[in-house]
Amino acid sequence: MVQNASELMLMLLADARLPTGAHTQSAGLEPALNAGMPITDVPRYIRTRLRTVARVEAGTAVVTRHLCLSAGPSGGPADLAAMLAEVQRAWAARTISPALRETAVLLGRGYLRLAGRLWPESVPVRALTDAGRGGSPCRAVVLGAVAAETGLSGAQLARLIGYDEAQTIAAAALKLAALDPVSASQWVLGVLGEVDTLVAATADLTAIDEIPATGAPLVEEWAQIHTTAAMRLFRA
């Protein structure tokens, strides 16, 4: 592996041009604005998501990575698949809104398709396919397996999820409201400390029962309402 390959992989996975379908998501911003949240509250909204939804996802991904690395060469895809299915159930139990779960699973399919093409012989990636036979894995589980395969650390993985959360919301805001793009970049810059807090809280998790259980009831309600909207720019 080339020098600093993990840093390059981190940049690749954080690139919005990655063909995973993530451009169809607003991280719940569209339903929040439709519900009456003013555009000036977007920075607060990003912070709320980083402390709740993103923290659950980051914890899930980091634990998945640890389990994939711990499985070692003696374990096969089937054994690992059973563990990943357990992580998936733990994530689902902490993600109350069916709409949020559906969105995460949809994104997971996009990442799994990409991973299957890029690393077809990977034990973690093959295990994801086996684990998904009872239901597709969510994005966090797929990213955790990819991190194990590509050498990302727990901190890098958690930072990826936090950064992606902030950038997804900021990018969606530019399509939903008349904004100076520099303002959206300022929002992301302003929450980097929150991303570091997210990393510190999740980067060293190793056990399924350590995955955070932090909910955001209003975000979940808005997501559910959005599924019935007749006109929408983003899927979620």
C-alpha positions as CSV (number, residue, x, y, z in Angstrom):
1,M,0.0,0.0,0.0
2,V,1.3,3.4,-0.9
3,Q,2.4,5.8,1.8
4,N,-0.5,7.8,3.3
5,A,-2.9,5.5,1.5
6,S,-5.4,5.8,4.3
7,E,-5.5,9.5,4.1
8,L,-6.1,9.3,0.3
9,M,-8.8,6.7,0.9
10,L,-10.4,9.1,3.5
11,M,-10.5,11.8,0.8
12,L,-12.0,9.5,-1.7
13,L,-14.8,8.4,0.6
14,A,-15.5,12.0,1.5
15,D,-15.8,13.1,-2.1
16,A,-19.3,14.0,-3.1
17,R,-18.6,12.7,-6.6
18,L,-18.5,9.1,-5.3
19,P,-21.2,7.1,-7.2
20,T,-23.3,6.1,-4.2
21,G,-26.4,8.1,-4.7
22,A,-25.7,10.4,-1.7
23,H,-26.6,13.4,-3.8
24,T,-30.2,12.5,-3.4
25,Q,-30.1,13.2,0.4
26,S,-30.3,16.4,2.4
27,A,-29.7,14.7,5.8
28,G,-33.2,15.8,6.7
29,L,-32.7,19.5,5.9
30,E,-35.5,19.7,3.3
31,P,-38.2,18.3,5.6
32,A,-36.9,20.6,8.4
33,L,-37.2,23.7,6.2
34,N,-40.6,22.5,5.0
35,A,-41.7,22.2,8.6
36,G,-40.9,25.9,9.2
37,M,-37.3,25.9,10.4
38,P,-35.7,29.1,9.3
39,I,-32.6,28.9,7.1
40,T,-30.6,30.8,9.8
41,D,-31.0,27.8,12.1
42,V,-29.1,25.5,9.8
43,P,-25.9,25.7,11.9
44,R,-27.8,24.6,14.9
45,Y,-29.5,21.9,12.9
46,I,-26.0,20.5,11.9
47,R,-24.9,20.5,15.5
48,T,-28.0,18.6,16.5
49,R,-27.5,16.0,13.9
50,L,-23.8,15.6,14.9
51,R,-24.9,15.0,18.5
52,T,-27.6,12.5,17.7
53,V,-28.1,10.7,14.3
54,A,-24.4,11.1,13.2
55,R,-23.2,9.9,16.6
56,V,-25.2,6.7,16.3
57,E,-23.9,6.2,12.8
58,A,-20.3,6.8,13.8
59,G,-20.5,4.5,16.7
60,T,-22.0,1.8,14.5
61,A,-19.4,2.2,11.9
62,V,-16.5,2.1,14.3
63,V,-17.7,-1.0,16.1
64,T,-18.2,-2.7,12.7
65,R,-14.7,-1.8,11.8
66,H,-13.4,-3.3,15.0
67,L,-15.3,-6.5,14.5
68,C,-14.1,-6.9,11.0
69,L,-10.5,-6.5,12.1
70,S,-10.9,-8.8,15.1
71,A,-12.4,-11.6,13.0
72,G,-8.9,-12.3,11.7
73,P,-7.8,-14.8,9.0
74,S,-9.4,-17.8,10.8
75,G,-12.9,-16.5,10.5
76,G,-14.8,-16.6,7.2
77,P,-17.4,-14.3,5.7
78,A,-20.3,-16.4,7.2
79,D,-19.0,-16.0,10.7
80,L,-18.4,-12.3,10.3
81,A,-21.8,-11.9,8.6
82,A,-23.5,-13.0,11.7
83,M,-21.7,-10.4,13.8
84,L,-22.4,-7.7,11.3
85,A,-26.1,-8.6,11.3
86,E,-26.1,-8.2,15.1
87,V,-24.5,-4.7,14.6
88,Q,-27.2,-3.9,12.1
89,R,-29.9,-4.9,14.6
90,A,-28.3,-2.7,17.3
91,W,-28.2,0.3,14.9
92,A,-31.9,-0.3,13.9
93,A,-32.9,-0.4,17.6
94,R,-31.3,3.0,18.1
95,T,-32.8,4.5,14.9
96,I,-36.5,4.8,15.7
97,S,-37.8,6.5,12.6
98,P,-38.5,4.0,9.7
99,A,-37.8,6.9,7.3
100,L,-34.3,7.4,8.7
101,R,-33.7,3.6,8.6
102,E,-34.8,3.4,5.0
103,T,-32.6,6.3,4.0
104,A,-29.5,4.7,5.7
105,V,-30.2,1.3,4.1
106,L,-30.6,2.9,0.6
107,L,-27.3,4.7,1.0
108,G,-25.8,1.4,2.3
109,R,-26.8,-0.3,-1.0
110,G,-24.9,2.4,-3.0
111,Y,-21.8,2.0,-0.9
112,L,-22.0,-1.8,-1.0
113,R,-22.3,-1.8,-4.8
114,L,-19.2,0.4,-4.9
115,A,-17.3,-1.7,-2.4
116,G,-18.2,-4.9,-4.3
117,R,-16.7,-3.6,-7.5
118,L,-13.6,-2.1,-5.9
119,W,-12.8,-4.9,-3.4
120,P,-14.5,-8.1,-4.6
121,E,-12.2,-10.5,-2.7
122,S,-12.5,-8.6,0.6
123,V,-13.7,-10.8,3.4
124,P,-15.6,-7.9,5.1
125,V,-17.2,-6.9,1.8
126,R,-18.3,-10.5,1.1
127,A,-19.6,-10.8,4.7
128,L,-21.7,-7.7,4.1
129,T,-23.4,-9.5,1.2
130,D,-24.1,-12.5,3.4
131,A,-25.3,-10.3,6.3
132,G,-27.6,-8.4,3.8
133,R,-29.6,-11.5,2.9
134,G,-31.9,-10.9,5.8
135,G,-32.1,-7.2,4.9
136,S,-29.7,-4.7,3.3
137,P,-27.0,-3.3,5.7
138,C,-27.1,0.4,6.5
139,R,-24.5,2.9,5.4
140,A,-22.7,2.9,8.7
141,V,-22.1,-0.9,8.7
142,V,-20.9,-0.8,5.1
143,L,-18.5,2.1,5.8
144,G,-17.2,0.2,8.9
145,A,-16.4,-2.8,6.7
146,V,-14.8,-0.6,4.0
147,A,-12.7,1.1,6.7
148,A,-11.4,-2.3,7.9
149,E,-10.5,-3.3,4.4
150,T,-8.8,0.0,3.4
151,G,-6.8,0.7,6.6
152,L,-8.8,3.7,8.0
153,S,-8.5,4.2,11.7
154,G,-11.5,4.5,14.0
155,A,-10.8,8.2,14.3
156,Q,-10.6,8.7,10.5
157,L,-13.9,6.7,10.1
158,A,-15.8,8.8,12.7
159,R,-14.4,12.0,11.2
160,L,-15.6,10.9,7.7
161,I,-19.1,10.4,9.0
162,G,-19.2,13.7,10.9
163,Y,-17.7,15.7,8.0
164,D,-20.1,14.0,5.5
165,E,-23.1,14.9,7.7
166,A,-22.1,18.6,7.8
167,Q,-21.3,18.9,4.1
168,T,-24.4,17.0,3.0
169,I,-26.6,19.6,4.9
170,A,-24.6,22.6,3.7
171,A,-24.7,21.4,0.1
172,A,-28.5,20.8,0.3
173,A,-29.0,24.2,1.7
174,L,-27.6,25.8,-1.4
175,K,-30.2,24.0,-3.5
176,L,-33.1,24.8,-1.1
177,A,-32.5,28.5,-0.4
178,A,-30.8,31.5,-2.0
179,L,-27.5,31.5,-0.2
180,D,-23.9,32.7,-0.8
181,P,-21.9,29.4,-1.2
182,V,-19.3,30.9,1.1
183,S,-21.9,31.0,3.9
184,A,-22.4,27.3,3.6
185,S,-18.7,26.7,3.8
186,Q,-18.6,28.9,6.9
187,W,-21.3,26.7,8.5
188,V,-19.1,23.6,8.0
189,L,-16.1,25.4,9.3
190,G,-18.0,26.4,12.3
191,V,-18.9,22.9,13.4
192,L,-15.4,21.3,13.0
193,G,-15.1,21.4,16.8
194,E,-18.4,19.4,17.0
195,V,-16.9,16.9,14.6
196,D,-13.9,16.5,16.8
197,T,-16.2,15.9,19.8
198,L,-18.0,13.2,17.8
199,V,-14.6,11.6,17.0
200,A,-13.6,11.6,20.6
201,A,-16.8,10.0,21.7
202,T,-16.8,7.2,19.2
203,A,-13.4,6.4,17.7
204,D,-12.4,3.9,20.3
205,L,-15.6,1.9,20.7
206,T,-15.3,-1.9,20.3
207,A,-18.5,-3.4,21.6
208,I,-22.0,-3.4,20.2
209,D,-23.6,-2.3,23.5
210,E,-21.2,0.8,23.4
211,I,-22.9,2.2,20.3
212,P,-24.5,5.5,21.4
213,A,-28.3,5.7,21.7
214,T,-28.9,9.4,21.0
215,G,-32.3,10.3,19.5
216,A,-33.7,13.4,17.8
217,P,-37.5,13.1,18.0
218,L,-38.3,16.2,15.9
219,V,-35.8,15.2,13.2
220,E,-37.4,11.8,13.1
221,E,-40.9,13.3,12.9
222,W,-39.9,15.6,10.1
223,A,-38.4,12.6,8.2
224,Q,-41.6,10.6,8.5
225,I,-43.7,13.5,7.2
226,H,-41.4,14.0,4.3
227,T,-42.1,10.5,3.0
228,T,-45.7,11.6,2.2
229,A,-44.7,14.9,0.5
230,A,-46.1,15.2,-3.0
231,M,-43.2,17.4,-4.1
232,R,-39.7,17.1,-2.9
233,L,-36.3,17.9,-4.2
234,F,-34.4,15.3,-2.0
235,R,-35.5,11.8,-1.1
236,A,-34.7,12.6,2.6
